[in-house]
Amino acid sequence: MAEVIGYTRLSQDSDTSIERQKRHIREYTDQHEMSLERIYDDGERTSGWDESREEYQKARSRVQSGEIDAVVINDKRRLARDFDETMRLILDLREYGVEAHTFEEGELDLSDPVQAAVEVLQAASEHEAKKKEIERAREAVQERVDKGYDHGRPPIGFRFDNEGKQWVPDRNGQFEIVLEAIHMVEAGSTYREVEDELDIAPATMSSIMDRRDQYLNASKNG
């Protein structure tokens, strides 16, 4: 029975949750009678097989150890975030004789130089498309900034106005709860006490307090 490891990560444009990726990997290895040693998970912390990521480093070390037969991932987008990483990874897999399997497409025949080259060229094409997409997104954000519009996901308690230009209090959402949380903190409550009372996580409460003046001004003006 083949000894394999799995790898999961959540890219910015991913619609496949980490838990679903793990489930797919387990289903695939069970179906193909593979012995799944463990799944290395970079979760939401990374957008690819990035050398700075601890779980990636562990998985890559296992590939280079020669102790495993295959790596199983959900889809080819999990392999690497860009052309350079994909090329390095494919060279590692070929050098150490480790197979690459995806839940969506099955085994990738990287032992065939032509197929390996196809995968690299595809990664190069996707990398260029991604670079253009990122540049367009940056230009769109800069255009909004130049016009004085808000951009990005509205903070908790806010929503975009009907024209999609400015953040305004979400009176049907959590804005009033956020105001109550601010008043609790100003009255001496700890973030943990706020969490117990209003179910707002301490990290979120910290971000709220960083925007305290924005919330209070919006309350007066909106």
C-alpha positions, 0 to 999 in steps of 0.5 A: 500500500502506497504511503502518502501525505496530503496538503491543503491550503486556502487561496484567496479565490478558493471556493473549497474549504479546508475541511472539504479539501481534507475530506476529498483527500481522505476519500481519494486515498481510501478509494485508491488504497493509499495509506494516508500518513497525515495532511499538512495544512497551511490553512488560510495563512498562505496562498501557495507552496511558499518556502516561508510556510512551516507546513509547506516546509515539512511537506517538502522535506517529506518529498525530499526524504524519499520516504513517501510514495505520493502527495495528494491534494484537492486540485492543481491550484494547491500545488504552488502559487506561481510559476517558479514554485511550480517548477521547483516542486515538479523538479523535486517530485521527479527527482525523488520519484514521488507521485502527485495526485489530485482529487479532481484529476487523479494522478499527474504524470510528472514522470513524462517530461512532456507532461511535466513541461505542460504542467509548468507551461500551464502554471506560467500561463496562470501566473501571468493571468493572476499578475494581470488580475492583481494589477487590475484590482490594484488599479480599481482600489487606487481609483476608489481611493482617488475619488475618496470612496471606501474600499475593501470589506466593510468593518463589522457593523458597517455596510456599503451605501446604496451607491457602493461608495461609502461605509455606513452604519448597518442599522439592521446588522451589528452596528448597535452591538458594536457601539454597546461593546465600545461603551462596555470597554470604556466603562472598564470591561475587558475584551473577554467580558465583552466576548462573554456578553456580546459574542465579539472575539477579543481580536475583533474587539481590538480592531473595533477599538482601533476604529473607535472614533469612526464608529462614534462619529458614524453614530452621530452622523448616521 
